Amino acid sequence: MDYPSNRKEAQRLKTTHYFTGVPCSKGHIALRKTKGVCVECLRIEWKISNDKRKLLPKSEAAKEAGLRYYERNRQQVIARAQARPKEDKQRYKQTHKSSNKEYYKVLTNLRRRRHRSATPKWLSYKQRQDIKHLYAQAVTLSQITGVRYVVDHIVPLINDSVCGLHVPWNLRVITQEENLAKSNKL
């Protein structure tokens, strides 16, 4: 598309943009709006403004609107999330984990405390070594196969009907996918 070469010509032709070919004050050679603003400068200002707005806390009304949207469009939201590329999901997880370090420390400490309280004092040294061996086996299998393996409690540590112990005969090595599907069920 041919753009007018100056602002007066753009105003006379009632177009929204013009192109001079001369760099703006910040060095961009780009279209300019008829109001005289460089389009590239405007785009950069918008990006900075949006980034600042993302850092602000959400209002209660915005949170409630988001929840209502999710309730109305739950299946579509889940489908979009599952359709995202694996690299995007991993990048998001890493970003979330690095920006919420305290939260993940709390979760890790909670899990460790749960294991510690579910491990009986009467376990022998060999039985404790068997537990460590199972965790090492999960890491080794993950490295060899490329599929993530985890140590699962056959009888879960937390369950409504019964709680298991953190002992070698209640542990097994399974894939993470199987473990997530099992959740805290027997």
C-alpha positions as CSV (number, residue, x, y, z in Angstrom):
1,M,0.0,0.0,0.0
2,D,1.3,3.5,-0.8
3,Y,1.3,5.8,2.2
4,P,1.5,9.6,2.0
5,S,5.0,10.9,2.4
6,N,4.2,13.6,5.0
7,R,1.8,14.4,7.8
8,K,0.0,17.3,6.0
9,E,-0.7,15.1,3.0
10,A,-2.0,12.3,5.3
11,Q,-4.3,14.8,7.0
12,R,-5.5,16.1,3.7
13,L,-6.2,12.5,2.4
14,K,-7.7,11.6,5.8
15,T,-5.5,8.5,6.1
16,T,-4.4,7.2,9.5
17,H,-0.7,6.6,8.7
18,Y,2.1,8.1,6.6
19,F,5.7,7.1,5.8
20,T,8.6,9.6,5.5
21,G,11.5,7.1,5.3
22,V,13.3,9.4,7.9
23,P,14.2,7.9,11.3
24,C,12.1,9.1,14.3
25,S,13.9,10.7,17.3
26,K,14.6,7.2,18.7
27,G,16.0,5.9,15.4
28,H,13.0,3.9,14.1
29,I,12.3,3.9,10.3
30,A,8.6,3.0,10.5
31,L,5.1,4.2,9.7
32,R,3.8,7.2,11.7
33,K,0.3,7.9,12.7
34,T,-1.3,11.0,11.3
35,K,-1.1,12.4,14.9
36,G,2.7,12.3,14.4
37,V,3.6,9.3,16.6
38,C,6.0,6.6,15.3
39,V,4.2,3.3,15.2
40,E,7.3,1.4,16.5
41,C,7.7,3.8,19.5
42,L,4.0,3.4,20.3
43,R,4.3,-0.4,20.2
44,I,7.2,-0.4,22.6
45,E,5.3,2.0,25.0
46,W,2.3,-0.4,24.9
47,K,4.5,-3.4,25.7
48,I,6.1,-1.6,28.6
49,S,2.7,-0.5,29.9
50,N,1.3,-4.0,29.6
51,D,4.3,-5.5,31.4
52,K,3.8,-3.0,34.3
53,R,0.1,-3.8,34.4
54,K,0.8,-7.6,34.7
55,L,2.9,-6.9,37.8
56,L,0.0,-5.2,39.6
57,P,-2.3,-7.4,41.8
58,K,-5.6,-8.4,40.4
59,S,-8.7,-6.9,41.8
60,E,-11.3,-9.1,43.4
61,A,-13.7,-8.3,40.6
62,A,-11.2,-9.4,38.0
63,K,-10.5,-12.7,39.9
64,E,-14.3,-13.4,40.2
65,A,-14.7,-12.7,36.4
66,G,-11.9,-15.1,35.7
67,L,-13.5,-17.8,37.8
68,R,-16.9,-17.3,36.2
69,Y,-15.3,-17.5,32.7
70,Y,-13.6,-20.8,33.7
71,E,-16.8,-22.3,35.0
72,R,-18.7,-21.4,31.8
73,N,-15.9,-22.5,29.5
74,R,-14.1,-25.2,31.5
75,Q,-13.8,-27.8,28.7
76,Q,-12.4,-25.3,26.2
77,V,-9.9,-23.9,28.7
78,I,-8.7,-27.5,29.5
79,A,-8.5,-28.3,25.8
80,R,-6.4,-25.2,25.1
81,A,-4.1,-26.0,28.0
82,Q,-3.6,-29.5,26.8
83,A,-3.0,-28.4,23.2
84,R,-0.1,-26.1,24.2
85,P,3.4,-27.4,23.1
86,K,5.4,-29.4,25.7
87,E,8.2,-26.8,25.6
88,D,5.7,-24.0,26.5
89,K,4.4,-26.0,29.4
90,Q,7.9,-26.7,30.7
91,R,8.9,-23.0,30.3
92,Y,5.9,-21.9,32.3
93,K,6.5,-24.4,35.0
94,Q,10.2,-23.3,35.4
95,T,9.1,-19.6,35.4
96,H,6.4,-20.3,38.0
97,K,8.8,-22.3,40.2
98,S,11.6,-19.6,40.0
99,S,9.1,-16.8,40.9
100,N,7.5,-18.7,43.7
101,K,10.5,-20.3,45.5
102,E,9.0,-19.9,49.0
103,Y,5.9,-21.7,48.0
104,Y,7.8,-24.7,46.6
105,K,10.0,-24.8,49.7
106,V,6.9,-25.1,51.8
107,L,5.6,-27.9,49.7
108,T,8.9,-29.8,49.8
109,N,9.2,-29.4,53.5
110,L,5.6,-30.6,54.0
111,R,6.2,-33.7,51.9
112,R,9.4,-34.4,53.8
113,R,7.7,-34.0,57.1
114,R,4.9,-36.3,56.0
115,H,7.4,-39.0,55.0
116,R,9.3,-38.5,58.3
117,S,6.2,-38.8,60.4
118,A,5.1,-41.9,58.4
119,T,8.5,-43.6,58.9
120,P,8.4,-45.8,62.0
121,K,11.3,-45.4,64.5
122,W,11.7,-49.2,64.6
123,L,12.9,-49.5,61.0
124,S,16.3,-51.1,60.7
125,Y,19.3,-49.6,59.0
126,K,19.0,-52.1,56.1
127,Q,15.3,-51.2,55.6
128,R,16.2,-47.5,55.5
129,Q,18.8,-48.3,52.9
130,D,16.2,-50.3,50.9
131,I,14.1,-47.1,50.8
132,K,17.0,-45.1,49.5
133,H,17.7,-47.8,46.9
134,L,14.2,-47.5,45.6
135,Y,14.6,-43.7,45.1
136,A,17.9,-44.3,43.3
137,Q,16.3,-47.0,41.1
138,A,13.6,-44.5,40.1
139,V,16.2,-41.9,39.1
140,T,18.2,-44.5,37.1
141,L,15.1,-45.8,35.3
142,S,14.2,-42.2,34.4
143,Q,17.6,-41.6,33.0
144,I,17.8,-44.8,31.0
145,T,14.3,-44.8,29.5
146,G,13.6,-41.0,29.3
147,V,10.3,-41.6,31.0
148,R,9.9,-40.2,34.5
149,Y,9.8,-42.8,37.2
150,V,8.8,-42.1,40.8
151,V,8.5,-44.0,44.1
152,D,4.8,-44.7,44.9
153,H,3.2,-45.6,48.2
154,I,1.0,-48.6,47.6
155,V,-1.2,-47.6,50.6
156,P,-1.1,-43.8,50.4
157,L,0.3,-41.7,53.3
158,I,-2.9,-39.6,53.3
159,N,-6.3,-41.2,52.6
160,D,-9.8,-40.9,54.2
161,S,-10.1,-44.6,55.1
162,V,-6.5,-45.7,55.9
163,C,-3.0,-44.2,56.0
164,G,0.1,-46.2,55.0
165,L,3.6,-46.1,56.3
166,H,6.8,-45.0,54.6
167,V,8.4,-48.5,54.7
168,P,10.1,-50.5,51.9
169,W,7.2,-53.0,51.6
170,N,4.7,-50.2,51.0
171,L,6.9,-48.6,48.2
172,R,7.2,-49.4,44.5
173,V,8.8,-47.7,41.5
174,I,6.2,-46.8,38.8
175,T,6.0,-44.2,36.1
176,Q,4.9,-40.7,37.0
177,E,1.9,-41.0,34.7
178,E,0.7,-44.1,36.6
179,N,1.3,-42.4,39.9
180,L,-0.7,-39.3,38.9
181,A,-3.6,-41.4,37.7
182,K,-3.6,-43.4,41.0
183,S,-3.5,-40.2,43.1
184,N,-4.1,-41.1,46.8
185,K,-6.3,-44.1,46.1
186,L,-5.6,-47.6,47.2
